[in-house]
Amino acid sequence: MAKVKIFTTATCPFCIRAKDLLAQRGVNDYEEIRVDIDPSQRTVMMEVSGRRTVPQIFIDHQHIGGCDDLVDLDRRGGLVPLLNAGA
């Protein structure tokens, strides 16, 4: 399984939705970086993603984008192969 990293906050509904989708695709072990707990991580997130909003999702160091991007990737059939490519 590919390595997944996701920048989140606790109350963001898009973060929750993205994590739920990942769980539905068998991803339960991922690195979650809470920018609400450690605000300095938001700066890191912005530097690596070019975006200010959460979630920001990375699969094997490839920036996927936010929740809508993840859902779109899944709808196009690209998420599962990307997750399995790291296997």
N, C-alpha and C positions, 0 to 999 in steps of 0.2 A: 504494500500500500504506500502511496506517495505521502510525503511529509506535508502536512497542512498547518499553516499559521494564519490566525485570524485576529485582527485588532478589533476590540469590542468595547461596549459599555454595558453595565448591568441592565439598564432599563430600555435599551434600544430595541424596538420591535423588529427592525430589520436584522439586527444581530441574532435575535432569537430565531427568526425564520431561517436565516442562513445556517445556523447550527443545527436546526431541526432537519433541514434538507441534507446536510452532511451526514447526520445520524441515519437518515433513511437510506443513504447510499453506503452505509457500513462504516462511516468514519466516526469513531468515538474517541479516538486518541489523537488530539491535535494540540498545538501550542496556542493558547489563548492569551492575548496581551490586552489587559484591561486599561484603557487610557483614562478611565475615570478614577482609577486607583493610583495610577502613576502618570500624571499629566505630561511628564517629559517624554513618554512613549508616543504621545500624539505628534510631537515634533519628528520623532523617528519615522512614524507612520507616514507623515506628509512628505518626508524626504525620499522614502523608498517607493511611495505610490503616486505622489503628485496630487493627492486628494486630501481633503480635510474631514470628510464624513466617515462614520463607521457604519457597517463593518468594512474592512479592507481585507481581502482574502488572498492568500498566496498558496499555490500548490507547487511543491518542489521548486521554490524560489521564483516561480512565474506568477506575476501579478494577474489575478483573475478580475479584480474589481470589487464592487460592492454586491449586495444581495441580489439586485436585479440582474447584474451581470452573471452571477452564479446560477440563478434560475434560468436565464436565457441559455447559458452553456448546457445546462441539464436538458432543457427542452430540445436543443439541437442534437442531443445524444453525445455530447462531447465530454461531459463530466466524468462518467464512469470509466471510459478509457484513460482519461488523464489521471484519475486516481489509481487505476490499476497499473499504469506505466511505471510507477515507482516500486512495484512489487518485486 
